[in-house]
Amino acid sequence: MTTVHDRLRVRRPLPRTSVPDTVRVAATALAPTIARGVLARRPAAVALAERFDADRRAGRLLRRLRTRYGSGPLRLRVPGRSLALVLSATDVERALTGTPTPFSAAAWEKQAALGQFEPNGVLASTGPERADRRRFNEDVLDTPETVHDLAESFATVVEEEAAILLGRVARTGGLAWPEFRIVWWRVIRRVVLGDAARDDSEVSDMLTRLRMHANWGPAWPRRDALRRRFRTRVQSYLDAAEPGSLAAAAARAPVTDRTDPADQMPQWLFAFEPAGMAAFRALGLLATHPEQAERAHAEAAEDGLDLPYLRACVQEAVRLWPTTLVLLRESTTETEWEDGVLPAGTGLIMLTPFLQRDEERLPYADVFTPRIWLDGTAQANWSLMPFSGGPAECPGRNLVLLVTSLFLARLLRSHEYRQAAGRSLAPDRPLPRTQSPFRLRLRARPWSATTSPWTSFAGP
């Protein structure tokens, strides 16, 4: 039975950080996150964050604050805006499963940023518009299915583009992010827009410029002329609806006057680029972890569409180095928590590099452990959210994992890799919390199933 004392205790506001602690959070956790680029990475800022091990420093601070103030949510003392840090898996679960009510995915900051290039996209939408656009995204992206309805077409794209990349690898003996990214963007454009967009780097460049601009969120005016040119280009591919592409799937999906299909497509293009970054990092992990590499090579040799171990490797790369550095929710009403109350309109901040590498709660925090995505361990822990979770989980999760795992399989089927440059990755010591894919370089040599990986192959 709840007593008067219990009711009074629950109605108290949740703990709030002191001014010095708020400043520490801003300087140690939030500023490095914003500096790297929330929507598009800034290589120089990523390199600086890697040099100073920014995510490990932020993790130490947030663990100290959790000890001092409790498991949260922890309110920050920010003038003019109610903000709170989410510090536990239990509270992550509540925020993500409570979307869109009472925790909207369209937080004010997110709407301001995404408004730069997809103002009517599902992530910036609320109410009936969000429900309609979510349904459309799930239809086109074939959300529930591990293998998309167009998987055979996508596999052909991957095969053709990976062959070109491997030709370069054969000539140079190595692989780095710049050449990986060029080929990956060709895959993205063909999968999303169709084969005619393969060499349309201008549409990718326009989106990158808009995303870079959107990094500043509400602090920067919109580039409306650029956005109009970008949207016109995307609409032209939607109108063409080339068979075997997501544009074709979008053209035949049911729509209403709320849907705005052309404003959903930028998110598909946008989400696929960091997916390539995750795939490249996964390749770097496999290049430095022989046991996992052996299993990955074996699965790649099977030449199938459903590649669970390689999917797990990609998800593990995103756990270790999140492509989405922060998840945001905004409370639509006053909400009660174990230790107090948060007012309506509070922005909930979930810093994924902290939550997914929390060594106090995760024994595998700093270890490359793909098996957790296969044995149910990861699914049972709400701290692990590489594609968000709950009703607003990324509708393209399965599609992204399909294309990235197919691409990795093609690269592994004929070659093995060793790390040649970048922050050292090794199975016998904790993996770095911050890792720049821009500095990662791999050496490569031909491989076949008849020879064991790692033999007679000198390291960097």
C-alpha positions in Angstrom: 0.0 0.0 0.0 1.4 3.4 -1.0 1.8 5.8 1.9 1.5 9.6 1.9 5.3 9.6 2.4 5.8 7.5 -0.7 3.6 9.8 -2.8 5.4 12.9 -1.6 8.8 11.2 -2.3 7.8 10.3 -5.8 6.4 13.8 -6.6 9.8 15.4 -5.9 11.8 16.5 -8.9 14.6 14.2 -9.9 18.1 15.1 -8.8 19.8 17.9 -10.7 23.5 18.2 -11.3 25.4 21.1 -9.7 26.6 23.9 -12.0 30.2 22.6 -12.0 29.0 19.1 -12.8 26.8 20.4 -15.6 29.8 22.2 -17.0 31.8 19.0 -16.8 29.1 17.1 -18.7 29.0 19.8 -21.3 32.8 19.9 -21.8 33.6 16.2 -21.4 30.5 14.4 -22.9 28.3 16.7 -25.0 30.8 19.0 -26.7 33.0 16.2 -28.1 29.9 14.5 -29.4 28.6 17.7 -31.1 32.1 18.5 -32.4 32.5 15.2 -34.2 29.2 15.8 -36.0 25.9 14.2 -35.0 24.6 13.8 -38.5 27.9 13.9 -40.6 31.3 13.2 -39.1 34.1 15.8 -39.2 37.3 13.8 -39.7 39.5 16.3 -37.9 37.3 16.3 -34.9 37.0 12.5 -34.9 40.8 12.3 -35.0 41.1 14.7 -32.1 38.5 12.7 -30.1 40.5 9.5 -30.8 43.7 11.1 -29.7 42.3 12.2 -26.4 40.2 9.0 -25.9 37.1 11.2 -25.6 34.5 8.5 -25.1 36.5 6.8 -22.3 36.9 10.2 -20.5 33.1 10.8 -20.9 32.3 7.3 -19.6 34.4 7.8 -16.4 32.6 11.1 -15.7 29.1 9.7 -16.2 29.9 6.7 -14.0 31.0 9.0 -11.2 27.9 11.1 -11.6 25.7 8.0 -11.5 27.4 7.0 -8.2 27.0 10.6 -6.8 23.4 11.3 -7.9 21.8 7.9 -8.5 20.9 5.9 -11.6 18.8 8.8 -13.0 17.5 10.1 -15.2 19.9 12.9 -14.1 18.7 16.4 -14.8 21.2 18.9 -16.1 21.2 22.5 -15.0 20.7 24.1 -18.4 19.0 27.5 -18.7 15.9 27.6 -20.8 15.7 23.8 -21.6 14.8 20.8 -19.4 17.3 18.1 -20.2 18.2 14.8 -18.5 20.8 12.1 -19.0 19.7 8.5 -19.2 22.2 6.4 -17.3 20.7 2.9 -16.9 19.3 0.1 -19.2 16.0 0.2 -17.3 15.5 3.9 -18.1 16.6 3.3 -21.7 13.9 0.6 -22.0 11.3 2.9 -20.7 12.2 5.8 -23.0 12.4 3.6 -26.1 9.4 1.5 -25.5 7.4 4.5 -24.4 7.7 6.1 -27.9 5.8 8.1 -29.2 3.8 8.6 -26.0 4.9 9.8 -23.5 8.4 10.0 -25.1 8.4 11.5 -28.6 11.2 10.6 -31.0 10.8 14.0 -32.6 12.7 16.0 -30.0 13.0 19.7 -30.7 16.8 19.4 -31.5 16.2 16.6 -33.9 13.4 18.4 -35.7 15.6 21.4 -36.1 18.5 19.4 -37.5 16.6 17.0 -39.8 14.6 20.0 -41.0 17.7 20.9 -43.0 17.2 18.0 -45.5 14.1 16.0 -44.6 11.6 18.2 -42.8 8.7 15.8 -43.5 10.8 12.6 -42.8 9.4 10.1 -40.3 12.1 10.9 -37.6 11.0 14.6 -37.5 7.3 13.8 -37.5 4.6 13.5 -34.8 1.0 12.3 -34.5 -0.9 11.0 -37.6 1.9 12.1 -39.9 4.4 10.0 -38.1 2.2 6.9 -38.1 1.5 7.2 -41.8 5.2 7.8 -42.7 6.3 5.0 -40.4 4.0 2.6 -42.2 5.3 3.7 -45.5 8.9 3.2 -44.4 8.2 -0.3 -43.1 6.5 -1.2 -46.3 9.3 -0.1 -48.6 12.2 -1.3 -46.3 10.5 -4.6 -45.7 11.2 -4.0 -42.0 10.2 -7.4 -40.4 12.1 -9.5 -42.9 15.8 -10.5 -42.4 16.1 -10.9 -46.2 14.4 -8.0 -48.1 12.1 -8.9 -51.0 14.6 -7.2 -53.4 17.6 -9.0 -51.8 18.6 -10.7 -55.1 18.9 -7.4 -56.9 20.8 -5.9 -54.0 23.2 -8.9 -54.0 23.9 -8.3 -57.7 24.8 -4.6 -56.9 27.1 -5.7 -54.1 28.8 -8.3 -56.2 29.5 -5.9 -59.1 30.8 -3.0 -56.9 32.8 -5.2 -54.5 34.5 -6.7 -57.5 35.7 -3.3 -58.6 37.0 -2.5 -55.1 38.8 -5.9 -54.9 40.4 -5.1 -58.2 41.9 -2.0 -56.6 42.9 -4.1 -53.5 44.7 -6.6 -55.8 46.7 -3.8 -57.4 47.6 -1.9 -54.2 47.7 -4.7 -51.6 45.6 -2.6 -49.2 42.3 -0.9 -48.3 41.5 2.4 -46.6 38.3 4.3 -46.0 38.5 6.8 -49.0 38.3 4.1 -51.6 35.9 2.0 -49.5 33.6 5.0 -49.2 33.5 5.7 -52.9 32.5 2.2 -53.8 30.0 2.1 -50.9 28.3 5.2 -52.1 27.8 3.6 -55.5 26.1 0.7 -53.7 23.9 3.1 -51.7 22.8 5.0 -54.8 22.0 1.9 -56.8 20.1 0.2 -53.9 18.1 3.3 -53.0 17.7 5.3 -56.3 18.5 2.7 -59.0 21.4 1.9 -61.4 21.0 5.2 -63.2 22.2 6.9 -60.0 25.4 4.9 -59.8 27.7 7.7 -60.8 25.6 10.6 -59.6 28.0 11.7 -56.9 26.4 15.1 -57.0 23.2 13.9 -55.2 25.5 12.3 -52.5 27.5 15.5 -52.2 24.4 17.7 -51.9 23.1 15.4 -49.1 26.5 15.5 -47.3 26.6 19.3 -47.5 23.1 19.5 -46.0 24.0 17.0 -43.3 27.1 19.0 -42.4 25.0 22.1 -42.2 22.5 20.2 -40.1 25.2 19.3 -37.6 24.6 22.8 -36.2 20.9 22.1 -35.6 18.9 25.1 -34.7 22.0 27.4 -34.5 22.2 27.6 -38.3 19.7 28.8 -40.9 18.4 26.4 -43.5 19.9 26.1 -46.9 16.5 26.0 -48.7 17.8 26.4 -52.2 20.2 23.5 -51.8 17.5 21.4 -50.2 15.1 22.1 -53.1 17.8 21.1 -55.7 18.5 17.9 -53.7 14.8 17.0 -53.4 14.2 17.6 -57.1 17.0 15.2 -57.9 15.6 12.5 -55.5 12.1 13.0 -56.9 13.4 12.4 -60.5 14.7 8.9 -59.4 11.4 8.2 -57.6 9.5 9.2 -60.8 11.7 6.9 -62.9 11.2 4.0 -60.3 13.9 1.8 -61.7 13.1 -1.9 -61.0 15.1 -3.6 -58.3 15.6 -0.3 -56.3 13.9 1.1 -53.2 12.7 3.9 -55.4 10.6 1.3 -57.3 9.3 -0.2 -54.0 8.4 3.3 -52.9 6.6 4.1 -56.1 4.3 1.1 -55.7 3.7 1.4 -51.9 0.4 2.8 -50.8 0.5 6.5 -49.9 -1.7 9.2 -48.6 -1.6 13.0 -48.7 0.5 12.8 -45.5 3.2 10.5 -46.7 5.6 12.6 -48.8 7.6 9.7 -50.2 10.4 12.0 -51.5 11.1 13.3 -48.0 11.5 9.7 -46.7 14.2 8.8 -49.1 16.9 11.1 -47.8 16.9 9.1 -44.6 17.6 5.9 -46.4 20.6 7.5 -48.2 21.8 9.1 -45.0 21.5 6.0 -42.9 23.4 3.8 -45.4 26.6 5.9 -45.2 27.4 5.3 -41.5 26.4 1.6 -42.2 29.4 1.5 -44.5 31.5 3.0 -41.8 30.4 0.2 -39.5 31.1 -2.5 -42.1 34.6 -1.1 -42.6 35.2 -1.1 -38.9 33.9 -4.7 -38.7 36.5 -5.6 -41.4 39.1 -4.0 -39.2 38.0 -6.0 -36.2 38.1 -9.2 -38.3 41.6 -8.3 -39.5 42.8 -8.3 -35.9 40.8 -11.1 -34.3 41.8 -14.5 -35.9 39.1 -16.6 -34.1 36.3 -14.4 -35.3 37.8 -14.0 -38.8 37.9 -17.8 -39.3 34.2 -18.1 -38.6 33.5 -15.1 -40.8 35.5 -16.5 -43.7 33.6 -19.8 -43.3 30.2 -18.1 -43.5 31.3 -15.9 -46.4 32.3 -19.0 -48.4 28.7 -20.3 -48.2 27.6 -17.6 -50.6 24.1 -17.1 -49.1 21.8 -14.1 -48.5 21.2 -14.7 -44.8 24.6 -14.3 -43.1 23.9 -14.2 -39.3 27.5 -14.2 -38.1 28.5 -11.3 -40.4 25.4 -9.4 -39.4 26.4 -9.9 -35.8 29.9 -8.6 -36.6 28.4 -5.4 -38.0 26.1 -4.9 -35.0 29.0 -5.5 -32.7 31.1 -2.8 -34.6 28.2 -0.4 -34.1 28.0 -1.3 -30.4 31.7 -0.7 -29.9 31.7 2.5 -32.0 28.2 3.8 -32.4 27.3 5.5 -35.7 24.5 7.3 -33.8 26.3 9.0 -30.9 23.2 10.2 -29.1 19.5 9.1 -29.0 17.0 11.7 -28.1 13.5 11.5 -26.8 11.2 14.3 -25.5 8.5 13.8 -22.8 5.1 14.9 -23.9 3.7 14.9 -20.4 5.1 15.0 -16.9 6.6 11.6 -16.1 7.2 9.8 -12.8 10.4 7.8 -12.2 11.6 5.8 -9.2 13.4 8.8 -7.6 11.2 11.7 -8.7 9.4 13.6 -11.5 10.5 15.0 -14.8 8.4 17.9 -16.3 6.7 17.7 -19.6 9.0 18.8 -22.5 12.1 17.3 -21.0 14.7 16.1 -23.5 16.1 12.7 -22.6 19.7 12.2 -23.7 21.0 8.7 -24.3 24.8 8.8 -25.0 25.4 5.5 -26.8 29.2 5.4 -26.5 28.7 5.4 -22.7 25.7 3.0 -22.4 27.0 0.4 -24.9 30.5 0.4 -23.3 29.5 0.6 -19.6 32.1 -1.7 -18.0 30.3 -1.6 -14.6 27.3 -3.3 -16.3 28.7 -5.1 -19.3 31.5 -7.6 -18.8 32.2 -7.6 -22.6 32.3 -3.8 -22.8 35.7 -3.5 -24.5 35.8 -6.9 -26.3 34.8 -7.8 -29.8 32.0 -10.3 -29.1 29.7 -11.0 -32.0 28.2 -14.0 -30.2 26.1 -11.7 -28.0 24.0 -10.9 -31.1 23.4 -14.6 -31.7 22.7 -16.0 -28.2 20.1 -13.5 -27.0 22.5 -11.6 -24.7 22.3 -8.3 -26.6 18.6 -8.5 -27.2 18.0 -8.9 -23.4 20.0 -5.7 -22.5 18.5 -2.3 -23.4 21.9 -0.6 -23.0 22.7 -2.1 -26.4 20.8 -0.2 -29.1 22.8 0.1 -32.3 19.6 0.7 -34.3 17.6 2.3 -31.4 14.7 0.2 -30.1 11.0 0.0 -29.4 8.3 1.3 -31.7 10.8 3.9 -33.3 13.6 1.3 -33.9 15.2 2.0 -37.2 12.9 0.5 -39.8 15.9 -0.2 -42.1 17.8 -2.3 -39.6 17.4 -5.6 -41.4 18.0 -4.0 -44.8 21.2 -2.3 -43.6 22.5 -5.6 -42.0 21.6 -7.5 -45.2 23.6 -5.2 -47.5 26.6 -4.7 -45.2 26.9 -8.4 -44.5 26.7 -9.2 -48.2 29.4 -6.6 -48.9 31.7 -8.0 -46.1 31.1 -11.6 -47.4 32.3 -10.6 -50.9 35.4 -8.9 -49.5 36.2 -11.9 -47.3 35.5 -14.6 -49.8 38.7 -13.9 -51.8 40.9 -12.0 -49.4 42.2 -11.9 -45.8 43.2 -8.7 -44.1 45.6 -7.3 -41.4 45.7 -3.9 -39.8 48.3 -1.6 -41.3 47.5 1.8 -39.7 45.1 3.4 -37.2 44.3 2.9 -33.5 45.6 -0.5 -32.7 42.9 -3.2 -32.3 43.8 -6.5 -30.6 42.0 -9.4 -28.9 44.4 -9.4 -25.9 43.7 -5.9 -24.7 40.7 -3.6 -24.3 39.5 -2.1 -27.5 39.7 1.7 -27.7 36.5 3.6 -26.9 37.1 6.1 -29.7 38.2 4.9 -33.1 38.5 6.8 -36.3 37.7 4.9 -39.5 39.4 7.6 -41.4 42.8 6.5 -40.2 42.2 2.8 -40.4 44.1 1.0 -43.2 44.3 -2.7 -43.9 46.7 -4.9 -45.8 45.2 -7.6 -47.9 46.3 -10.8 -49.7 44.4 -13.5 -51.6 42.7 -16.1 -49.5 40.9 -19.4 -50.1 39.1 -21.9 -48.0 41.9 -24.4 -48.5 44.4 -22.3 -46.5 43.9 -21.2 -42.9 43.9 -17.4 -42.4 46.8 -15.6 -40.7 49.5 -18.1 -41.8 52.6 -16.7 -43.4 51.1 -13.3 -43.5 53.3 -10.6 -41.9 51.5 -8.1 -39.8 51.9 -4.3 -40.0 
